[in-house]
Structures are given as structure tokens and as C-alpha cells.
């Protein structure tokens, strides 16, 4: 059963699809961890709680992201900062789903830090006056193909 409250925004469709894909392909035990499905507005919660990782396993936190139709993965800088904080407690990886290309992969949050420091992530306008980071999907999946990150079953590296 899904509870939808009037005025409480739902996750974008591409993130909902990415979460379903994660739950369909992940080969290990996990539990839902984040508050993104909370039946209340989260605006009053501290940033670190609002942007907690979506899933918890014995080995890592996993946050789900999706490649958009423009070939980019969008990441709110505030969410990135929160995920880096969570990474200090328990390793954080991003499960990145590319529905159009039929692929998915894992990237540690530290990879995003590296891409930002190299200038490979572009700041783009977000909703309202916000700024989001746009990470090219090809940058993400190139890293997986080249062996910079672990390659779990089902990633593009096994194709």
C-alpha cells in the first residue's frame, strides 16, 4: 500500500523506476532506510535526515539515482553533502540506473567527489532558484567499464 498525501511531492518517475530496478536486481539482503516515503512534509527535518541513503545493507548504504532522458544524472549539492556525511558512518554507494540503455552500476560517493574536483560535473539550474549537479552518464559508466569500481552482477561490465 502506498500512502500519498496531498501536497507532499512524490519522487520523480525516473527515480521511482530506478528504485524498482534496484529492488528487482539486488542480489543481497537490504532494508529501506530513507525517509523519502514518509507520510509528512520533510522540509523541517535536518538536511542529513532528508537526504539519508535509500537502502542499507550489511556492507554499505545505497542511494538510488537515475539517468535522465538528457543523459545526465542530477544530484542536489545538499544531498551530496549529506551523503558524504553518511559515508563517514558507513560506506555510501550510488546505484545508478540507465533505463534507456538497459544498464545499471554502483559508484561510491567518493567518485562524485573526484569528478567534481576534476571539473567533470556541471552546475545546472534546478527547480526554483536551486542549482543541481549534472553528471554525464557516459562518465559514470566509463568508470565502471574501466574498472574503477566494483562490478556486481548485472552491471554494464558483465554485458
BELKA-V523215 format. One record per backbone hydrogen bond with DSSP energy under -1.0 kcal/mol. NH is the residue of the N-H (numbers start at 1). CO is the residue of the C=O. If there is no record, write none. Layout:
nh: {NH/NH}
co: {CO/CO}
This chain:
nh: {8/16/17/18/19/20/21/22/23/24/25/26/31/33/34/38/45/49/50/51/52/55/56/57/61/62/63/65/67/68/71/73/75/80/81/82/83/84/85/86/87/88/89/90/93/94/95/96/97/98/102/103/105/107/109/111/113/114/115/116/117/118/119/120/122/124/126/130/132/133/134/135/137/140/141/142/143/144/145/146/147/148/155/158/159}
co: {5/12/13/14/15/16/17/18/19/20/21/22/56/54/54/35/42/46/46/47/49/62/31/60/91/55/93/95/97/72/68/135/133/76/77/78/79/80/81/82/83/85/86/86/61/107/63/105/65/103/98/98/96/94/92/108/109/110/111/112/113/114/116/115/134/132/130/127/124/75/122/73/71/136/137/138/139/140/141/142/144/143/152/155/156}
